[in-house]
Amino acid sequence: MAHSQYDQFLQEATTADDHSDSPLGRDRLYGLYTSWCFLRQEAPRPESTFWAAMKKKHIHPGRNGLRMTGPAAADYILASCPGLV
């Protein structure tokens, strides 16, 4: 079975954490996706397309039980807070 780009993104850049007090919201989840695409040297799809795909996977901003993980998480954090470097 072929995995979509979004399946790969979720597998490589997120982890489930049902006990998290701060799940990934709209901006952070899409930002993580764009960082993941950057690292893979792929063009990110438009935000509306991304959210349509997430909706099909029953992933909603703010109540998804997801946390960042992996190289895309590090890239996103460093890009979001350039003063850390």
Secondary structure, DSSP 8 states (H G I E B T S, - for coil): ----HHHHHHHHHEEE-TT-SS---HHHHHHHHHHHHHHTT-----HHHHHHHHHHTT--TTSS-EEE-HHHHHHHHHHH-GGG-
